[in-house]
């Protein structure tokens, strides 16, 4: 949630403007990048100087000075200064930061939690796999971003449903089942492990695609199988399909659980296809047009692409299925916000789908948020050769775990997995949405640079300091009425605002950037002083700062889908 101080300062500014005969709907307050420019800053004078008919003399600077002069005193504000072309900078006092440290110690894992979406329903769809195809590195990116956004949404006070939309029916699956049927049940049933079964089904997919391209008889067979799947015709094909689907869903749940994700529900493509086909046909002549035996949405009339929603064979395309998916989402969950995570190459596609959807039901478009991600590449010959072209998620995770063990041979399996996942997730989440990323194990696994393990190490270090203090009978004391406020205290107090900013844009990179700054500042502070010192009267407060850093780092890591190990 926004800090009470932010709301307090906005009220002071608003009341000052009223004295000047002005009102304003929104006042932007930001944390300056350099603490020398204050703890909060606003450009309200510069904004209003361009809008007001008769502003105070002196342009934006004169306007800012008038606002300052008409502002009431506040018990937490040490000074207010005019800066640059008209910025107003606020410097907060010792009392404010001491009380904020006290809040962190009291609220612990709830510090920074927002109420911006209290009572709202938020749906987050991510990590949607193609059954019969393995979960690959692209899914890792999607899962990482989707999981973090899911956690941010829950931290906002909303009731959140994490949803996956598996592709469970397609001609490709029909081809794979055609091969499996030719091989006979005994082949699949004779395989013991999940991996062997998945490898076999993946092989069926590849063999089916090849045979379909080379054999006309098999083409007819695969199409007939696919038709039976769409129509759910009882029989041996449907039984085999359900068996294979169960294997794939179990694999999906296992691999995403390893990444730290849990899904509350699934909507399958087969369901969405039936619903979407019905909706598209009901809206022919209103939203869609018939064209050469197909049903299309003429997007070019709206500055978009024209796309087919039902093909000439009468089957719903991906576009129609996504219309059906939207219908099922809003019918089952009634979300106030429906967030979708995809590869950024699908952005133009979803513009068309949401445009068409909005003409059917306006809320389908108005309440939908589309967030995208780029692609992952790999730096270093060793990593690239080990992973090949587009590596599977499990292969990637295992390779990074191996890298962790090479760097730290004594690490246990659980910690190795925690560090490996943090290195991957940080590399993905540190960039803005849509950006491509390059995973380099040398930098991503560093305990000293810009990395997930570095954040974990700082959290573990803070915890070890607290354990040392506890062993000496020393406790945290947030009371500090004198002395200079340090940068760590200032950064700690910014955490609620950072969470709010990440929520406003559904952008986890704000949390990632903030945690790095906090960890770096803590390490610098730690390296220049003895925190646990029975001879120092300020040790209680230093321990309080350390405990606050520990709490905020762990809260932030949790929002990013990372765990802080017990020791490193």
Secondary structure, DSSP 8 states (H G I E B T S, - for coil): ---HHHHHHHHHHHHHHHHTT---S---EE--SSGGG-SEEE-HHHHHHTT-TT--SSHHHHHHHHHHHT----TTEEEEEEETTTEEEEEE-HHHHHHHHHHHHHHGGGTT---TTTT-EEEEE----BTTS--BHHHHHHHHHHHHHHHHHHHTT-EEEEEE--B---HHHHHHHHHHHHH-HHHHHT--SHHHHHHHHHHHHHHHHHHHHH-HHHHHHHHHHHHHHHHT--SHHHHHHHHHHHHHHHHHHHHHHHTT---SEE--HHHHHHHHHHHHHHTBTTTBEEETTEEEE-GGGGTS--EEEE-TTS-B-HHHHHHHHHHHHHHHH--SEEEEEEEGGGHHHHHHHHHHHHHH-HHHHHTEEEEEE--EEE-SHHHHHHH-SS-BHHHHHHHHHHHHHHH-TT--HHHHHHHHHHHHHHHHHTS-TT--EEE-HHHHT-SSSSSHHHHHHHHHHHHHHHHHHHHTT--------SS---HHHHHHHHHHHHHHHHHHHT-THHHHHHHHHHHHHHHHHHHTS-SS-TT-TTHHHHHHHHHHHHHHHHHHHHHTT----S--
